[in-house]
């Protein structure tokens, strides 16, 4: 290599070193600050998710809105059919495509005798077509007929937008005594309530 080329190469290296030295560098304190901000934001997100996933419960009473709906067997079911005869538990859910919603109903069916003993009829309600929900029923071994709602009943019981979808119910239970009075409303964003806990809520809110 010629002396001229060597000198040019050294000058180029010096210029690169000077440019590198002028580049802004984050001080350790700045990096710590940025990590702190990111951690605080993440904590806020997690806290919001936890608050939104907490169950809601209300013991406010009112005359239960009356309704008549077709079920998956083609029969018409009216709330008035049960007045004076049986307490009713309405189970609103996202329905088809929601695995935990179908599992919830399957587990309730396993304790059907216990619900019957307390004179409680469970009526699951979904905003699906018959074909949509019956396919999921078969896949999960659920036999209780589902009532098919166009949104009118779900809206009347204030269950819309409580879950993951604004236009659908969340995971809601409404207890109606045999006189037609709503006794309890429970909302479970976790998409699950054990049958034992559900029975405890029913027994706690039904008039003795």
C-alpha positions in Angstrom: 0.0 0.0 0.0 1.4 3.5 -0.9 2.1 6.1 1.8 -0.6 8.3 0.2 -3.2 5.5 0.4 -2.2 4.6 4.0 -2.6 8.3 5.1 -6.0 8.4 3.4 -7.1 5.3 5.2 -6.0 6.6 8.6 -7.8 9.9 8.0 -11.0 8.0 7.1 -10.8 6.0 10.3 -10.4 9.2 12.3 -13.4 10.7 10.7 -15.5 7.6 11.4 -14.4 7.7 15.1 -15.3 11.4 15.4 -18.7 10.7 13.8 -19.3 7.8 16.2 -18.3 10.0 19.2 -20.8 12.6 18.2 -23.7 10.2 18.1 -26.1 10.7 21.0 -26.0 7.9 23.6 -28.7 7.1 26.1 -27.3 7.4 29.6 -28.0 4.5 31.9 -30.5 6.7 33.8 -32.4 7.3 30.7 -32.7 3.6 29.9 -33.9 3.0 33.5 -36.5 5.7 33.1 -37.7 4.3 29.8 -38.0 0.8 31.3 -39.9 2.3 34.3 -42.4 4.0 31.9 -42.9 0.8 30.0 -43.5 -1.2 33.2 -46.0 1.4 34.5 -47.9 1.3 31.2 -48.0 -2.5 31.3 -49.2 -2.5 35.0 -52.0 -0.1 34.0 -53.1 -2.4 31.2 -53.1 -5.5 33.4 -55.0 -3.6 36.1 -57.6 -2.5 33.6 -58.0 -6.0 32.3 -58.5 -7.3 35.9 -61.1 -4.7 36.7 -63.0 -5.5 33.5 -62.9 -9.2 34.3 -64.4 -8.9 37.7 -67.9 -10.3 38.2 -70.9 -8.1 38.8 -73.9 -9.0 40.9 -77.1 -7.2 41.7 -79.9 -8.1 44.1 -82.2 -5.4 42.8 -85.7 -6.7 42.3 -88.2 -5.8 39.5 -91.0 -7.5 37.6 -89.1 -9.7 35.1 -89.7 -8.6 31.5 -92.1 -11.1 29.8 -91.1 -12.8 26.6 -91.9 -15.6 24.2 -89.1 -17.2 22.1 -88.7 -20.2 19.9 -86.2 -22.8 21.0 -83.9 -25.1 19.1 -86.6 -27.8 19.0 -89.1 -25.5 17.3 -91.3 -25.0 20.4 -92.5 -21.7 21.7 -91.4 -20.9 25.2 -92.9 -18.1 27.3 -91.8 -16.9 30.6 -95.4 -16.8 31.7 -95.5 -20.6 31.3 -93.5 -20.9 34.6 -95.3 -18.3 36.7 -96.8 -19.9 39.7 -95.0 -23.2 38.9 -91.2 -22.9 38.9 -88.4 -20.5 39.5 -86.5 -19.7 36.3 -82.8 -19.1 35.7 -82.0 -17.4 32.4 -78.5 -18.0 31.1 -77.4 -15.5 28.5 -74.2 -16.1 26.6 -72.3 -15.5 23.4 -73.4 -18.9 22.3 -72.0 -20.5 19.1 -68.2 -20.2 18.9 -67.8 -19.7 22.6 -66.5 -23.0 23.9 -66.7 -22.0 27.6 -70.4 -20.9 27.1 -71.3 -24.4 26.0 -69.2 -26.1 28.7 -71.0 -24.0 31.3 -74.3 -25.4 30.1 -73.0 -28.9 30.0 -71.8 -28.6 33.6 -75.2 -27.2 34.7 -76.9 -30.2 33.0 -74.7 -32.6 35.1 -76.3 -31.1 38.2 -79.8 -30.9 36.7 -81.3 -32.9 39.6 -80.0 -30.4 42.1 -81.6 -27.5 40.2 -84.8 -29.5 39.9 -84.8 -30.1 43.7 -84.7 -26.3 44.2 -87.6 -26.0 41.7 -85.4 -24.1 39.2 -85.8 -24.4 35.4 -82.7 -23.3 33.5 -83.4 -21.5 30.2 -80.3 -20.8 28.1 -80.7 -17.9 25.6 -78.5 -17.1 22.7 -78.5 -14.7 19.7 -77.7 -17.4 17.1 -79.6 -19.3 14.4 -80.8 -22.8 15.2 -78.1 -24.3 12.9 -75.3 -22.4 14.5 -76.0 -23.3 18.1 -77.2 -26.9 17.6 -73.8 -27.7 15.9 -72.0 -26.5 19.0 -74.5 -28.3 21.3 -73.8 -31.6 19.5 -70.0 -31.0 19.7 -70.2 -30.4 23.5 -72.9 -33.0 24.4 -75.4 -30.3 25.5 -79.1 -31.4 25.3 -81.0 -28.6 26.9 -82.9 -26.6 24.2 -81.6 -23.1 23.7 -84.0 -20.2 23.2 -83.3 -18.1 20.1 -83.3 -14.4 20.6 -83.0 -11.6 18.1 -81.6 -9.3 20.7 -84.9 -8.1 22.1 -84.9 -10.2 25.3 -81.1 -9.8 25.8 -81.6 -6.0 25.7 -84.6 -6.1 28.0 -82.5 -7.9 30.6 -79.5 -5.5 30.0 -77.0 -8.2 29.0 -75.8 -6.8 25.7 -72.2 -5.6 25.5 -71.1 -7.1 28.8 -68.7 -9.5 27.2 -66.2 -9.4 24.3 -68.8 -8.2 21.7 -70.8 -5.0 21.8 -73.9 -6.5 20.1 -74.0 -9.8 22.1 -74.7 -10.8 25.7 -71.7 -11.6 27.9 -72.0 -14.4 30.4 -75.0 -13.5 32.4 -77.5 -15.2 34.8 -80.9 -13.8 35.8 -82.9 -15.5 38.5 -86.7 -15.1 38.4 -88.9 -16.5 41.2 -92.1 -18.3 40.5 -94.1 -15.1 41.0 -92.3 -13.5 38.0 -90.0 -11.2 40.0 -86.4 -10.8 39.1 -84.3 -11.6 42.2 -80.7 -11.6 41.1 -78.5 -10.7 38.2 -74.9 -12.0 37.9 -72.3 -11.1 35.2 -69.1 -13.2 34.8 -66.6 -11.8 32.3 -64.3 -14.8 33.1 -67.0 -16.8 31.1 -67.4 -19.3 33.9 -69.3 -19.9 37.2 -69.1 -23.3 38.9 -72.5 -25.0 39.3 -71.9 -25.1 43.1 -71.4 -21.3 43.2 -74.4 -20.8 40.9 -76.6 -22.9 43.2 -75.3 -20.9 46.2 -76.4 -17.7 44.5 -79.8 -19.1 43.6 -80.4 -20.3 47.2 -79.2 -17.0 48.6 -81.5 -14.9 46.5 -84.7 -17.0 46.4 -87.3 -16.0 49.0 -87.5 -18.6 51.8 
